[in-house]
Amino acid sequence: MTIPQEHFDDLISRTALAALFYYPGNAVDDDSPNLQNDIAYCLEPVVGIADEDAERLRVAIGRVITNPTAHRSELLALVIELAPPPAE
């Protein structure tokens, strides 16, 4: 299944938003935002991607949310690897 580039763009936007609002103390109970919910939200645009690739994205997204400066290039490289080439 080929997932359009626009869906990967949405994934990156959602990850940036989640990183902006991330606060480690929020992961205390199920009613408040937590990292696993944020990661699931970020992955919604690429539902249907292979399980192995989804797991790689899950790890990269979690790292970006908790420390964007250190890990954003890792996520971008993975998206470039997984997304189809842009149409000319």
C-alpha positions as CSV (number, residue, x, y, z in Angstrom):
1,M,0.0,0.0,0.0
2,T,1.4,3.4,-1.0
3,I,0.6,6.2,1.3
4,P,0.6,9.6,-0.3
5,Q,3.2,12.2,0.5
6,E,0.5,14.5,2.0
7,H,-0.2,11.9,4.7
8,F,3.4,11.9,5.7
9,D,3.3,15.7,5.7
10,D,0.3,15.5,8.1
11,L,2.3,13.1,10.3
12,I,5.1,15.6,10.6
13,S,2.7,18.4,11.4
14,R,1.0,16.4,14.0
15,T,4.3,15.4,15.6
16,A,5.4,19.1,15.7
17,L,2.1,20.0,17.4
18,A,2.5,17.2,19.9
19,A,6.1,18.2,20.7
20,L,4.9,21.8,21.2
21,F,2.4,20.8,23.8
22,Y,4.4,18.0,25.4
23,Y,4.9,18.1,29.1
24,P,6.2,15.1,30.9
25,G,3.9,15.5,34.0
26,N,0.8,15.0,31.8
27,A,1.3,11.3,31.5
28,V,-0.2,10.6,35.0
29,D,-3.7,9.3,34.2
30,D,-5.8,8.2,31.3
31,D,-7.9,11.3,31.1
32,S,-4.9,13.6,30.5
33,P,-2.8,13.8,27.5
34,N,0.0,11.2,27.4
35,L,2.8,10.3,25.1
36,Q,1.2,7.0,23.8
37,N,-2.0,8.9,22.9
38,D,0.1,11.6,21.2
39,I,2.0,9.0,19.2
40,A,-1.2,7.3,18.1
41,Y,-2.6,10.6,17.0
42,C,0.5,11.3,15.0
43,L,0.3,7.9,13.2
44,E,-3.3,8.3,12.2
45,P,-2.5,9.7,8.7
46,V,-0.4,6.6,7.8
47,V,-2.7,3.9,9.0
48,G,-2.2,0.9,6.9
49,I,1.6,1.2,6.6
50,A,3.6,-2.0,7.2
51,D,3.8,-3.0,10.9
52,E,7.6,-2.8,10.8
53,D,7.6,0.7,9.4
54,A,4.9,1.8,11.8
55,E,7.0,0.6,14.7
56,R,10.0,2.5,13.4
57,L,7.8,5.6,13.0
58,R,6.4,5.1,16.5
59,V,9.8,5.2,18.1
60,A,11.0,8.2,16.0
61,I,7.8,10.1,16.8
62,G,8.1,9.5,20.5
63,R,11.7,10.7,20.5
64,V,10.8,13.8,18.6
65,I,7.9,14.7,20.9
66,T,10.1,14.4,24.0
67,N,13.2,16.0,22.5
68,P,12.6,17.7,19.1
69,T,16.0,19.3,18.7
70,A,17.9,16.0,19.2
71,H,15.7,13.7,17.1
72,R,13.9,15.7,14.3
73,S,16.4,14.8,11.6
74,E,15.9,11.1,12.4
75,L,12.1,11.4,11.8
76,L,12.6,13.4,8.6
77,A,15.1,10.8,7.2
78,L,12.6,8.0,8.0
79,V,9.7,9.9,6.3
80,I,11.9,10.5,3.2
81,E,12.7,6.8,3.1
82,L,9.0,5.7,3.5
83,A,7.2,8.4,1.5
84,P,6.8,8.1,-2.2
85,P,8.9,10.4,-4.3
86,P,7.2,13.8,-5.0
87,A,5.4,14.1,-8.3
88,E,7.0,16.2,-10.9
